[in-house]
Amino acid sequence: MLLAELVNQPGVIAAGEYSYRGDRFSYKGEIDDEMARMAAIMCRATSMSEHMQVGMLEQFCPDCGGSPPRGWIVRGPMFTVCNVANVFAFLHNQAASLNDVMALMQRRLADAPTDLV
């Protein structure tokens, strides 16, 4: 399972998966149920915003290569959140390799649907 694979990567604090409808989520790692629920809500909302922004960009530049969006990353001073399809990972910046985690997510989720359904 991808979530178990992700949390076994050095520096990954937690990993989760959410439904685009917002009614389900699962997770593994060093967070509790409430934190995982909030993370799933945040990641779903950010993914929806990403899709809207790419749709707006496509109006001005239809063949720019931004569509369909495949994921996003937010990096803070200590932690990073990355998301591909409907899977997220929380990383500790000093201990994790963002490149390794993203490569794993992109490889395992390469065939994931891009629709928000």
Phi, psi and omega in degrees: 000139185299319182299317178296321178298317181294313182291345175275354176284141179304133175082357178277121182279316181200158175219149181208169178225142181225157175272147178293337177287341178088010185257356181216152172202158173219160183200164171220150175124198190266045174227161179265178183303317182293318177297319179295320178297314179294322178297318179297318178297314180299314182293321177297314180296319180293321178296319178296319178296319178301315179297320178296316181294320177295321177299320178293317179298321180297336177294327182266333183216080188302331184244035182282348178091013180269351185243138357278148178294143184247348181165184183203163179221136171235121184246126175252185183294329182244330187228156177230142172245129175233150186218130173229130185054240180243032179239135179235159174219140174255127184239145170272120189302322184283338187251344187252155171256107179302320180299315180295317181294314179295322178298317178298312180297315181295320179294312183286335183250019184301326183260010181294141177298150180260357178284146177271062182238000000 
